[in-house]
Amino acid sequence: MSEYIVSTPWDSKVFGINTFEIINRPEIDLNQVISQIVSANKPGHYTVKVDPLTSKKVWHDYNFYYCDTLIQPYCTPNRFICFQQEGIYISRAIHLDELIKICHGAFVHGRFHRDFNIDKNLADIRYDLWLEELYKAKSVFGLMHDDNLAGFFGFDNNKIVLHALSKEYRGKGMAKYFWSVACQELFSEGHAELISSISVSNVAALNLYSSLGFKFRNPLDAYHILIK
């Protein structure tokens, strides 16, 4: 349809429908791009991420609906605050099936979980498949506590993309110790900055990143539309 409307086949695979992301850049004519979507009448699920301070009228006029606000945590080695606890370390000698058990159902703040047009079970599976891809790329640390698998930490170069603790370790104030060893490992590989992307509704993650010395930038509102 347009160079600004990009297919997202990884989401199509999960949801069983065509899925797209609209690349929102200052130079594009939003009315023209949205008109192309509507006039093409191509069924599918569309996402656009918008600066929170810009007018959303054009999106509301075409029945896009708000789903989430994302924000980017970022940190450099000199700002990083490390917490240490005996018995906590990372490992790559982990099995995918054990990781999936931790992953499935662990994410409730994602924009697809908050989208009333998406089955939450499928939203869970989306994270499972994402973890599987990271595992195949050897981009997952197992978070270990006294030789027990407590969680996982997925990354893509310097970007922290997916992480969770098992139910037994959540809400106990231990995440900062696990994240410390994982972030230290990424910094030791030579990254000058670590970044991530989280929902502003995920207060636990916001507090965690803040405690480790991360700051926040680049907020984006995520809007969706489902064309049947």
C-alpha positions in Angstrom: 0.0 0.0 0.0 2.7 2.5 1.0 6.3 2.6 2.1 5.0 4.0 5.4 2.8 0.9 6.0 5.0 -2.0 6.9 3.9 -5.6 7.3 4.7 -7.3 10.7 4.6 -11.1 9.8 5.7 -12.2 13.3 2.4 -10.8 14.7 0.4 -12.1 11.7 1.7 -15.6 12.6 0.3 -15.4 16.1 -3.0 -13.6 15.5 -4.0 -15.2 12.3 -4.7 -11.9 10.6 -2.7 -9.4 8.5 -0.8 -7.0 10.9 0.9 -3.8 10.0 2.8 -0.9 11.6 2.4 2.7 10.3 5.8 4.4 10.2 5.0 7.9 11.6 7.5 10.4 10.4 7.3 14.3 10.4 7.5 14.5 6.6 4.5 12.2 5.9 1.0 13.4 5.2 -1.0 11.4 7.8 -4.4 12.0 6.1 -3.0 10.6 2.9 -1.5 7.5 4.6 -4.7 6.8 6.6 -6.8 7.4 3.5 -4.7 4.7 1.7 -5.5 2.3 4.5 -9.2 3.0 4.4 -9.6 3.1 0.7 -7.6 -0.1 0.2 -10.0 -1.7 2.7 -7.4 -4.3 3.4 -8.4 -6.3 6.5 -5.9 -6.4 9.2 -4.6 -5.0 12.5 -2.7 -1.7 12.3 -0.4 0.0 14.8 0.9 3.6 14.9 3.1 5.1 17.6 2.6 8.9 18.1 4.3 11.6 20.1 2.0 12.1 23.2 2.0 15.9 22.7 0.7 15.9 19.2 -2.9 16.1 18.3 -4.6 12.7 18.0 -7.6 14.1 16.1 -6.7 12.6 12.8 -6.4 9.1 14.3 -9.6 9.4 16.3 -11.4 10.6 13.1 -10.5 7.3 11.5 -11.4 5.2 14.5 -8.0 4.4 15.8 -8.1 3.7 19.6 -5.5 4.2 22.3 -3.7 1.1 23.7 -0.6 2.1 25.6 2.1 4.6 26.2 5.7 3.3 25.8 8.8 4.9 27.2 12.5 4.2 26.7 14.8 3.5 29.8 18.4 4.2 29.0 21.7 4.0 31.0 25.4 4.3 30.6 28.1 2.5 32.6 29.0 5.5 34.7 25.4 6.0 35.8 24.6 2.3 36.4 23.9 1.3 40.0 24.8 -2.3 40.7 23.3 -4.4 43.5 25.0 -7.6 44.6 23.7 -10.6 46.4 25.5 -13.9 47.0 24.2 -16.9 44.9 22.9 -14.8 42.0 24.4 -15.2 38.6 23.5 -15.6 34.9 23.8 -18.7 32.7 23.4 -19.6 29.1 23.1 -23.3 29.8 19.3 -23.2 30.0 16.5 -25.1 28.3 13.8 -23.3 26.3 10.9 -25.3 27.8 11.8 -24.1 31.3 12.0 -20.5 30.0 8.6 -20.8 28.3 7.0 -21.9 31.6 8.2 -18.6 33.2 7.3 -16.5 30.1 3.7 -17.7 29.5 1.2 -15.4 31.2 3.9 -13.2 32.8 3.2 -10.1 30.7 0.0 -8.2 31.3 1.1 -4.6 30.5 1.7 -5.1 26.8 -0.3 -3.1 24.3 -1.7 -6.3 22.7 -2.9 -7.5 26.2 -4.7 -4.1 26.6 -6.2 -4.3 23.1 -9.9 -5.4 23.5 -9.8 -6.8 19.9 -7.0 -9.2 20.7 -7.4 -12.6 22.5 -5.2 -12.4 25.6 -4.2 -16.0 25.1 -2.8 -15.1 21.7 -1.0 -12.1 23.2 0.7 -14.5 25.7 1.7 -16.8 22.8 3.2 -13.7 21.0 5.7 -13.4 24.0 6.4 -17.1 24.0 7.4 -17.0 20.3 9.4 -13.9 20.8 11.4 -15.6 23.6 11.9 -18.6 21.4 13.4 -16.4 18.6 15.8 -14.8 21.2 16.7 -18.2 22.5 17.6 -19.4 19.0 19.7 -16.3 18.5 21.6 -17.0 21.8 20.3 -13.8 23.2 18.9 -14.9 26.5 20.5 -15.1 29.9 19.0 -17.5 32.5 18.8 -15.7 35.9 20.0 -18.1 38.5 19.7 -18.2 42.2 21.6 -20.9 44.1 21.6 -23.0 40.8 17.8 -22.6 40.4 16.4 -20.9 37.4 14.6 -17.8 38.7 13.9 -16.0 35.4 15.2 -14.8 32.1 16.7 -11.7 30.5 16.4 -11.4 26.7 18.4 -8.8 24.7 19.2 -7.7 21.2 22.7 -6.1 21.1 22.4 -3.3 23.6 18.6 -3.4 23.8 16.9 -5.2 26.7 13.8 -6.6 25.0 12.2 -9.2 27.2 12.5 -10.2 30.8 10.6 -11.9 33.6 11.0 -13.6 36.9 9.1 -16.8 37.9 6.2 -16.5 40.3 8.3 -17.7 43.2 10.6 -14.7 42.9 8.2 -11.9 42.0 7.4 -9.2 44.6 10.4 -10.0 46.8 12.7 -7.1 45.9 15.2 -9.4 44.2 14.8 -8.2 40.6 17.5 -5.5 41.0 20.1 -8.2 41.9 19.3 -10.3 38.8 19.1 -7.3 36.5 22.4 -6.1 37.9 24.4 -9.1 36.8 22.7 -9.2 33.4 23.3 -5.5 32.7 26.9 -5.8 33.9 27.4 -8.6 31.4 26.1 -6.5 28.5 28.2 -3.5 29.6 31.3 -5.8 29.7 30.7 -6.7 26.0 31.5 -3.1 25.2 28.1 -1.4 25.0 28.2 2.3 25.7 24.5 2.5 26.5 21.7 0.0 27.4 18.2 0.8 26.3 14.8 -0.8 26.7 11.1 -0.1 26.0 8.4 -0.5 28.6 4.8 0.5 29.2 4.4 3.5 31.6 1.6 1.4 33.2 4.2 -1.1 34.4 5.1 0.7 37.6 7.2 -2.2 38.9 9.5 -2.1 35.8 9.7 1.7 36.0 10.8 1.5 39.6 13.3 -1.3 38.8 15.0 0.6 36.0 15.1 3.8 38.1 16.7 2.0 41.0 19.5 0.8 38.7 20.3 4.3 37.5 18.3 4.3 34.2 16.7 7.5 33.0 13.7 7.7 30.6 13.1 9.4 27.2 11.1 9.1 24.0 7.5 8.5 25.2 5.2 7.2 22.5 1.4 6.6 22.5 0.4 3.4 20.7 -2.8 3.5 18.7 -4.5 0.5 17.0 -7.2 -0.2 14.6 -8.7 -3.5 13.4 -10.2 -3.5 9.9 -12.4 -6.5 9.3 
